[in-house]
């Protein structure tokens, strides 16, 4: 009992050291605001009308699967903004692409565009002064979602306020003039855009033009005006040297060559500005799924509840891509039940050698044998080059390639593209969002592309005659390779996954 009292006392002391900003201070910088939509006379509105006139009731969708093009599309759209930019991200990293992204937001503000930037606070510790400097521009507002109140000692914040800080905003969207939006799985950082040597995330975004954009606007406004969205000025009270912070951005921008990004940006901008853009469009019905900022499961647009309903209604096939896949007992039994009904259920996730978070693999592997025995097709993505190992906290490490796309395709008709992983964290803790589309033409293209590449880019997990797991590697010009343990994963990686698997932390993965 004395130990419990002592721990309680310490936790309260730590919490007391990190006080929430006063309501008066927050009100000084925070005023409700809502989406602005470019009027009919604007250039961008005219471009959108040219595209949507063919299918005014449907949403035009363009898929961004290549990292460089995905980054180039964002910059091209920011450069074309006339009225407003609304950006919502889980993470903007302090690297080249993060600096370029922020620099273009500043450039847009300088030409009169209103910029609203909402960032989760999980990775802003090194960016506080840069964000404060940007927010001093009259046209830029920056809000931090669910912040650490003590900006210097975040670890003590977590110890004293764990339940609140353990829930994060994982949403990702970028919307221009209330007319065009980019929604998907990418944060802003080099590894998401093919700009980092030792780690590249394979990911997926969608550009949307049409009725769904209004739903993304509503979702952004909901989070922007939520009580947990704090102005950076209320959190960072320091006087900052604005020019010094802008020079810091410039140094990050030119730390590595940006030549490939410049070329890709120019190419993609030309596509966006001419008629050939129509060649990349799929016309879809659909809706935006988004969790309530308070993660209220009764919210009608709740991501996990709606996706579960779509999966349960499947009649022929399910293709599920989730880099962090921890289905739990209920999810495992649900997928096996669907397979028992004759539905082709395929799951694509990371192998231990490819994942950037070995801890999550520890939660997944305990269900692997049960899934395979239940006729669920299981594919684990391979790293495309020798993995670089390093000691890291809680199982994180770098590999050359790692699956990061979160995508569901059901009956080659319905598609979900967004931020949602099939794991306890996405289901119960973090807020998520994405596009749920009814789009058979696009669904068939996605499935065809996956089926063409997956056999050579992944290991097929099967059971041998002794009912033990084995990994089958299909190679184009050589015989198949068979592995009886986690292929191409080092002993250190295997140890990480094993030791975390002993801990009662699955609900946090």
C-alpha positions as CSV (number, residue, x, y, z in Angstrom):
1,X,0.0,0.0,0.0
2,X,2.9,2.4,0.8
3,X,4.3,1.8,-2.6
4,X,1.0,2.6,-4.3
5,X,0.7,5.8,-2.2
6,X,4.2,6.8,-3.2
7,X,3.5,6.2,-6.9
8,X,0.3,8.1,-6.7
9,X,2.1,11.0,-5.0
10,X,4.9,11.1,-7.7
11,X,2.4,10.9,-10.5
12,X,0.4,13.9,-9.1
13,X,3.6,15.8,-8.6
14,X,4.7,15.2,-12.2
15,X,1.2,16.3,-13.4
16,X,1.3,19.4,-11.3
17,X,4.6,20.4,-12.9
18,X,2.9,20.4,-16.3
19,X,-0.1,22.8,-16.1
20,X,-2.6,23.3,-18.9
21,X,-2.4,26.9,-20.3
22,X,-5.1,29.1,-18.8
23,X,-8.4,29.6,-20.6
24,X,-7.5,33.3,-20.9
25,X,-4.3,32.6,-22.6
26,X,-5.9,30.1,-25.0
27,X,-8.7,32.6,-25.8
28,X,-6.2,35.3,-26.6
29,X,-5.0,33.2,-29.6
30,X,-7.9,30.9,-30.4
31,X,-11.0,32.0,-32.3
32,X,-13.4,29.7,-34.1
33,X,-12.9,29.5,-37.8
34,X,-14.3,27.5,-40.7
35,X,-13.5,26.3,-44.2
36,X,-13.4,28.9,-46.9
37,X,-14.4,27.8,-50.4
38,X,-13.1,29.7,-53.5
39,X,-15.8,31.5,-55.3
40,X,-17.0,30.7,-58.9
41,X,-14.7,33.4,-60.3
42,X,-11.5,31.8,-59.0
43,X,-9.1,30.0,-61.3
44,X,-9.2,26.9,-59.2
45,X,-12.9,26.8,-59.1
46,X,-12.9,27.0,-62.9
47,X,-10.4,24.1,-63.1
48,X,-12.6,22.0,-60.8
49,X,-15.7,22.7,-62.8
50,X,-13.9,21.6,-66.0
51,X,-13.2,18.2,-64.3
52,X,-16.5,17.6,-62.4
53,X,-18.9,18.7,-65.2
54,X,-18.7,15.2,-66.6
55,X,-19.8,13.4,-63.4
56,X,-21.2,16.2,-61.0
57,X,-22.7,13.7,-58.5
58,X,-19.5,11.7,-58.2
59,X,-16.0,12.4,-56.8
60,X,-13.0,12.4,-59.0
61,X,-10.2,10.2,-57.5
62,X,-6.6,10.1,-58.5
63,X,-4.3,7.6,-56.7
64,X,-0.8,8.6,-55.5
65,X,1.2,5.5,-55.0
66,X,4.7,6.8,-55.9
67,X,6.5,8.7,-53.1
68,X,8.1,11.5,-55.2
69,X,4.8,12.1,-57.1
70,X,2.9,12.2,-53.8
71,X,5.1,14.9,-52.5
72,X,5.2,16.8,-55.8
73,X,1.3,16.7,-55.9
74,X,1.1,18.3,-52.5
75,X,3.6,21.1,-53.4
76,X,1.9,21.7,-56.7
77,X,-1.5,22.1,-55.0
78,X,-0.1,24.4,-52.3
79,X,1.5,26.6,-55.0
80,X,-1.8,26.8,-56.8
81,X,-3.8,27.8,-53.7
82,X,-5.7,31.1,-54.1
83,X,-7.7,31.4,-50.9
84,X,-7.0,28.9,-48.2
85,X,-5.0,25.8,-47.2
86,X,-6.1,23.4,-44.5
87,X,-3.5,20.8,-43.4
88,X,-4.0,18.2,-40.7
89,X,-1.1,15.8,-39.9
90,X,0.0,13.3,-37.3
91,X,3.6,14.1,-38.0
92,X,5.7,16.7,-39.9
93,X,9.3,15.7,-39.5
94,X,12.3,17.9,-39.1
95,X,13.9,16.9,-42.3
96,X,14.1,18.0,-45.9
97,X,10.5,17.3,-47.1
98,X,9.1,18.6,-43.8
99,X,11.1,21.9,-44.2
100,X,10.0,22.2,-47.9
101,X,6.4,21.7,-47.0
102,X,6.4,24.3,-44.3
103,X,8.4,26.7,-46.5
104,X,5.7,26.5,-49.2
105,X,3.0,27.1,-46.6
106,X,4.8,30.3,-45.7
107,X,5.2,31.3,-49.3
108,X,1.4,30.8,-49.8
109,X,0.7,33.0,-46.8
110,X,3.0,35.7,-48.1
111,X,0.8,35.9,-51.3
112,X,-2.3,36.2,-49.2
113,X,-3.5,32.7,-48.7
114,X,-5.0,31.8,-45.3
115,X,-3.2,28.8,-43.8
116,X,-4.5,26.6,-41.0
117,X,-2.1,23.9,-39.9
118,X,-3.2,21.3,-37.3
119,X,-0.5,18.9,-36.0
120,X,-0.6,16.1,-33.4
121,X,2.0,16.8,-30.7
122,X,3.8,13.4,-30.9
123,X,6.7,14.7,-32.9
124,X,6.9,18.5,-32.5
125,X,9.5,18.7,-29.7
126,X,12.2,20.0,-32.0
127,X,9.9,22.2,-34.0
128,X,8.3,24.4,-31.4
129,X,10.2,27.5,-32.2
130,X,9.8,27.0,-36.0
131,X,6.1,26.6,-35.6
132,X,5.9,29.7,-33.3
133,X,7.8,31.7,-35.9
134,X,5.4,30.6,-38.7
135,X,2.4,31.4,-36.5
136,X,3.6,35.0,-36.1
137,X,2.6,35.5,-39.8
138,X,-0.8,37.2,-39.9
139,X,-2.0,34.6,-42.5
140,X,-0.9,31.5,-40.6
141,X,-2.6,29.8,-37.7
142,X,-1.0,26.7,-36.1
143,X,-2.7,24.5,-33.6
144,X,-1.3,21.5,-31.7
145,X,-3.7,18.6,-31.0
146,X,-3.7,17.1,-27.5
147,X,-0.4,18.7,-26.5
148,X,2.2,18.0,-23.9
149,X,1.8,21.0,-21.5
150,X,5.5,20.9,-20.4
151,X,7.3,21.6,-23.7
152,X,10.8,20.7,-22.3
153,X,10.2,17.5,-20.3
154,X,7.7,15.4,-22.3
155,X,8.6,12.2,-20.5
156,X,7.4,13.5,-17.2
157,X,4.2,14.7,-18.9
158,X,3.6,11.1,-20.1
159,X,4.2,9.6,-16.6
160,X,1.8,12.1,-15.0
161,X,-0.9,12.3,-17.6
162,X,-0.6,9.0,-19.5
163,X,-4.3,8.3,-20.3
164,X,-4.8,11.7,-22.0
165,X,-1.4,11.7,-23.9
166,X,-1.7,8.1,-25.0
167,X,-4.5,9.0,-27.4
168,X,-3.2,10.7,-30.6
169,X,-4.6,12.3,-33.7
170,X,-3.5,10.1,-36.6
171,X,-5.5,11.9,-39.3
172,X,-3.9,13.1,-42.5
173,X,-5.3,15.5,-45.0
174,X,-4.4,18.5,-47.1
175,X,-7.1,20.6,-48.6
176,X,-6.8,23.5,-51.1
177,X,-9.4,26.3,-51.4
178,X,-12.0,24.0,-50.0
179,X,-12.1,22.3,-53.5
180,X,-9.3,19.7,-53.7
181,X,-8.0,17.4,-51.0
182,X,-5.3,14.8,-50.5
183,X,-6.2,12.0,-48.0
184,X,-4.2,8.9,-47.2
185,X,-1.6,7.3,-45.1
186,X,1.5,9.6,-45.5
187,X,2.8,11.9,-42.9
188,X,5.2,14.6,-44.0
189,X,8.7,13.2,-43.8
190,X,11.5,12.0,-46.1
191,X,10.8,8.3,-45.7
192,X,7.2,8.8,-47.0
193,X,8.4,10.4,-50.2
194,X,11.4,8.3,-51.4
195,X,13.9,10.9,-50.0
196,X,15.6,8.9,-47.3
197,X,18.5,6.4,-47.9
198,X,17.9,3.9,-45.1
199,X,14.1,3.8,-45.0
200,X,11.3,4.1,-47.5
201,X,7.7,3.6,-46.7
202,X,5.4,2.2,-49.5
203,X,2.2,4.2,-49.0
204,X,-1.0,5.3,-50.7
205,X,-2.9,8.6,-51.0
206,X,-5.8,9.8,-53.0
207,X,-6.5,13.2,-54.5
208,X,-10.2,13.9,-54.4
209,X,-12.3,16.5,-56.2
210,X,-16.0,16.6,-55.8
211,X,-18.7,16.0,-53.1
212,X,-16.4,14.2,-50.7
213,X,-14.2,17.3,-50.3
214,X,-17.0,19.0,-48.4
215,X,-17.0,16.1,-45.9
216,X,-13.2,16.5,-45.4
217,X,-13.7,20.2,-44.8
218,X,-16.3,19.4,-42.1
219,X,-14.0,16.9,-40.5
220,X,-11.1,19.4,-40.4
221,X,-13.3,22.1,-38.9
222,X,-14.5,19.7,-36.2
223,X,-10.9,19.0,-35.1
224,X,-9.7,22.6,-35.6
225,X,-12.3,24.0,-33.3
226,X,-12.1,21.2,-30.7
227,X,-11.1,22.0,-27.2
228,X,-8.0,19.9,-27.5
229,X,-6.6,21.9,-30.4
230,X,-4.3,24.5,-28.8
231,X,-2.7,27.5,-30.5
232,X,1.1,27.1,-30.6
233,X,1.4,30.6,-29.0
234,X,-0.4,29.4,-25.9
235,X,2.0,26.5,-25.5
236,X,5.3,28.2,-26.5
237,X,5.6,31.6,-24.7
238,X,9.2,32.2,-25.7
239,X,10.3,35.0,-27.9
240,X,11.7,33.5,-31.0
241,X,14.1,34.9,-33.6
242,X,11.9,34.6,-36.7
243,X,14.6,35.0,-39.2
244,X,16.8,32.5,-37.4
245,X,14.0,29.9,-37.5
246,X,13.4,30.5,-41.3
247,X,17.2,30.0,-41.9
248,X,16.9,26.8,-40.0
249,X,14.2,25.7,-42.5
250,X,16.4,26.7,-45.4
251,X,19.2,24.6,-44.0
252,X,16.9,21.5,-43.8
253,X,15.6,22.1,-47.3
254,X,19.1,22.1,-48.9
255,X,20.7,19.5,-46.6
256,X,20.2,17.0,-49.4
257,X,19.7,17.3,-53.2
258,X,16.1,18.3,-54.1
259,X,16.7,17.9,-57.8
260,X,14.5,14.9,-58.2
261,X,11.7,16.6,-56.3
262,X,11.9,19.7,-58.4
263,X,11.6,17.7,-61.6
264,X,8.7,15.6,-60.2
265,X,6.9,18.6,-59.0
266,X,7.1,20.3,-62.4
267,X,5.9,17.2,-64.2
268,X,3.0,16.7,-61.8
269,X,2.0,20.3,-61.9
270,X,1.8,20.1,-65.7
271,X,-0.5,17.1,-65.3
272,X,-2.7,18.9,-62.9
273,X,-3.0,21.9,-65.2
274,X,-3.8,20.3,-68.5
275,X,-6.5,18.0,-69.9
276,X,-4.4,14.8,-69.5
277,X,-5.3,14.9,-65.8
278,X,-8.6,13.2,-66.8
279,X,-6.6,10.1,-67.9
280,X,-5.8,9.5,-64.2
281,X,-9.3,10.0,-62.8
282,X,-11.7,7.4,-61.5
283,X,-15.3,8.4,-60.8
284,X,-16.4,7.2,-57.4
285,X,-19.2,7.3,-54.9
286,X,-18.4,7.3,-51.3
287,X,-18.0,9.1,-48.0
288,X,-15.4,10.2,-45.5
289,X,-14.9,8.0,-42.4
290,X,-13.5,10.0,-39.5
291,X,-13.4,9.4,-35.8
292,X,-14.7,12.0,-33.4
293,X,-11.9,14.0,-31.7
294,X,-12.9,12.4,-28.4
295,X,-12.7,8.9,-30.0
296,X,-16.5,8.4,-29.3
297,X,-17.4,5.0,-30.8
298,X,-21.1,6.2,-31.1
299,X,-20.1,8.8,-33.6
300,X,-21.8,7.8,-36.9
301,X,-18.7,8.2,-39.0
302,X,-16.5,6.2,-36.7
303,X,-13.8,4.4,-38.8
304,X,-13.4,1.0,-37.2
305,X,-17.2,0.4,-36.8
306,X,-18.0,1.3,-40.3
307,X,-15.1,-0.7,-41.8
308,X,-16.1,-3.7,-39.7
309,X,-19.6,-3.5,-41.3
310,X,-18.1,-3.3,-44.8
311,X,-16.0,-6.4,-44.2
312,X,-18.9,-8.4,-42.7
313,X,-21.0,-7.6,-45.8
314,X,-18.3,-9.0,-48.1
315,X,-19.5,-11.6,-50.6
316,X,-16.5,-12.6,-52.6
317,X,-13.1,-11.2,-51.6
318,X,-11.3,-9.0,-49.1
319,X,-7.8,-7.6,-49.7
320,X,-6.5,-5.9,-46.5
321,X,-3.2,-4.0,-46.4
322,X,-2.1,-2.9,-42.9
323,X,1.6,-2.3,-42.0
324,X,0.8,-2.7,-38.3
325,X,-1.6,-5.7,-38.1
326,X,-2.6,-6.9,-34.7
327,X,-6.1,-8.4,-35.2
328,X,-6.7,-9.7,-31.6
329,X,-8.8,-12.7,-30.9
330,X,-12.1,-11.2,-32.1
331,X,-10.6,-9.9,-35.3
332,X,-8.8,-13.2,-36.0
333,X,-12.0,-15.2,-35.5
334,X,-13.9,-12.7,-37.7
335,X,-11.5,-13.1,-40.6
336,X,-11.6,-16.9,-40.3
337,X,-15.4,-16.9,-40.2
338,X,-15.4,-14.9,-43.5
339,X,-13.0,-17.4,-45.0
340,X,-15.2,-20.2,-43.8
341,X,-18.0,-18.7,-45.9
342,X,-15.9,-19.1,-49.0
343,X,-14.7,-15.5,-49.1
344,X,-11.1,-15.0,-50.4
345,X,-9.5,-13.2,-47.5
346,X,-5.9,-11.9,-48.1
347,X,-3.9,-9.9,-45.6
348,X,-0.7,-8.0,-46.5
349,X,1.5,-6.8,-43.7
350,X,5.2,-6.3,-42.9
351,X,7.6,-9.1,-42.3
352,X,9.8,-8.8,-39.2
353,X,12.7,-7.9,-41.5
354,X,10.7,-5.1,-43.1
355,X,8.7,-3.6,-40.2
356,X,10.0,-0.4,-38.6
357,X,8.4,-1.3,-35.3
358,X,9.3,-4.8,-34.1
359,X,7.1,-4.4,-31.1
360,X,4.0,-4.4,-33.2
361,X,5.2,-7.6,-34.9
362,X,5.3,-9.3,-31.5
363,X,1.5,-8.6,-31.2
364,X,0.8,-9.9,-34.7
365,X,2.8,-13.1,-34.7
366,X,0.7,-14.8,-32.0
367,X,-2.3,-14.8,-34.4
368,X,-0.4,-15.8,-37.5
369,X,-0.7,-19.6,-37.3
370,X,-4.4,-19.4,-36.4
371,X,-5.0,-17.2,-39.4
372,X,-3.2,-19.4,-41.8
373,X,-4.8,-22.6,-40.4
374,X,-8.2,-20.8,-40.9
375,X,-7.5,-20.4,-44.7
376,X,-6.7,-16.7,-44.5
377,X,-4.0,-15.9,-47.1
378,X,-1.2,-14.1,-45.3
379,X,1.6,-12.2,-47.1
380,X,4.5,-10.5,-45.4
381,X,6.3,-7.8,-47.4
382,X,10.0,-8.3,-47.9
383,X,12.7,-5.6,-47.3
384,X,14.2,-4.8,-50.7
385,X,17.7,-4.4,-49.5
386,X,19.9,-5.5,-46.6
387,X,18.3,-4.1,-43.4
388,X,20.3,-1.7,-41.3
389,X,20.0,-2.7,-37.7
390,X,20.3,-0.4,-34.6
391,X,19.5,-0.6,-31.0
392,X,16.4,1.4,-30.4
393,X,13.7,2.0,-27.7
394,X,10.7,-0.3,-27.8
395,X,11.6,-2.2,-30.9
396,X,12.0,0.6,-33.5
397,X,14.5,0.2,-36.3
398,X,15.2,1.1,-39.9
399,X,14.9,-1.1,-43.0
400,X,15.2,-0.2,-46.6
401,X,11.6,-0.7,-47.5
402,X,8.6,-1.0,-45.2
403,X,4.9,-1.2,-46.0
404,X,2.9,1.8,-44.7
405,X,-0.2,1.8,-46.8
406,X,-3.6,1.3,-45.1
407,X,-6.0,0.0,-47.6
408,X,-9.1,-2.3,-47.8
409,X,-10.6,-3.6,-51.1
410,X,-13.9,-5.6,-50.7
411,X,-15.5,-7.5,-53.6
412,X,-13.3,-5.6,-56.0
413,X,-15.9,-2.8,-55.6
414,X,-15.4,-0.9,-52.3
415,X,-12.1,0.7,-51.3
416,X,-10.8,2.3,-48.1
417,X,-7.7,4.5,-48.3
418,X,-6.7,6.4,-45.1
419,X,-4.7,6.3,-41.9
420,X,-6.4,3.3,-40.1
421,X,-4.2,0.3,-39.2
422,X,-5.9,-2.9,-38.1
423,X,-4.5,-2.8,-34.5
424,X,-5.7,-1.9,-31.0
425,X,-4.2,1.6,-31.2
426,X,-6.2,2.6,-34.3
427,X,-9.3,0.9,-33.1
428,X,-9.4,2.1,-29.4
429,X,-6.9,4.9,-28.9
430,X,-5.9,7.1,-31.9
431,X,-8.3,9.1,-34.1
432,X,-8.3,8.1,-37.7
433,X,-9.8,9.1,-41.1
434,X,-10.0,8.0,-44.7
435,X,-12.1,7.7,-47.8
436,X,-14.5,4.8,-48.2
437,X,-15.2,4.6,-52.0
438,X,-17.5,2.6,-54.1
439,X,-15.5,2.4,-57.3
440,X,-15.3,-0.9,-59.2
441,X,-13.1,0.3,-62.0
442,X,-10.4,1.6,-59.5
443,X,-10.8,-1.4,-57.2
444,X,-10.1,-3.8,-60.1
445,X,-7.0,-1.8,-61.1
446,X,-5.7,-1.9,-57.5
447,X,-6.3,-5.6,-57.1
448,X,-4.7,-6.4,-60.5
449,X,-1.6,-4.4,-59.5
450,X,-1.3,-6.0,-56.1
451,X,-1.7,-9.5,-57.5
452,X,0.9,-8.9,-60.2
453,X,3.6,-7.7,-57.7
454,X,2.7,-9.3,-54.4
455,X,4.1,-12.8,-55.1
456,X,7.6,-11.3,-55.7
457,X,7.6,-8.6,-53.1
458,X,6.3,-10.7,-50.2
459,X,6.6,-14.0,-48.4
460,X,3.6,-16.2,-48.5
461,X,3.1,-17.7,-45.0
462,X,1.9,-21.3,-45.0
463,X,1.8,-24.4,-42.8
464,X,4.1,-27.4,-43.6
465,X,3.1,-31.0,-43.2
466,X,3.9,-30.9,-39.5
467,X,1.6,-27.8,-39.2
468,X,4.5,-25.5,-38.5
469,X,4.8,-22.1,-40.1
470,X,7.0,-21.6,-43.2
471,X,7.6,-18.7,-45.5
472,X,7.6,-19.2,-49.3
473,X,9.7,-16.7,-51.3
474,X,8.8,-16.7,-55.0
475,X,11.6,-15.5,-57.3
476,X,11.3,-14.7,-61.0
477,X,14.3,-16.5,-62.4
478,X,15.1,-18.9,-59.6
479,X,13.4,-21.7,-57.7
480,X,11.3,-20.9,-54.7
481,X,13.0,-20.4,-51.4
482,X,11.5,-21.9,-48.2
483,X,12.2,-20.5,-44.7
484,X,11.3,-22.1,-41.4
485,X,11.8,-19.0,-39.3
486,X,11.4,-15.2,-39.8
487,X,13.2,-14.7,-43.1
488,X,16.1,-12.2,-43.4
489,X,15.5,-10.9,-39.8
490,X,18.5,-10.7,-37.6
491,X,18.8,-12.3,-34.2
492,X,18.5,-8.9,-32.6
493,X,15.2,-8.3,-34.4
494,X,13.9,-11.7,-33.4
495,X,14.9,-11.0,-29.8
496,X,13.1,-7.7,-29.8
497,X,9.9,-9.2,-31.0
498,X,10.2,-12.1,-28.6
499,X,10.9,-10.0,-25.5
500,X,8.1,-7.5,-26.2
501,X,5.8,-10.4,-26.8
502,X,6.2,-11.4,-23.2
503,X,4.9,-8.1,-22.0
504,X,1.1,-7.3,-21.5
505,X,1.1,-4.4,-23.9
506,X,-1.0,-5.7,-26.9
507,X,-3.7,-3.1,-26.2
508,X,-1.1,-0.4,-26.7
509,X,0.2,-1.6,-30.1
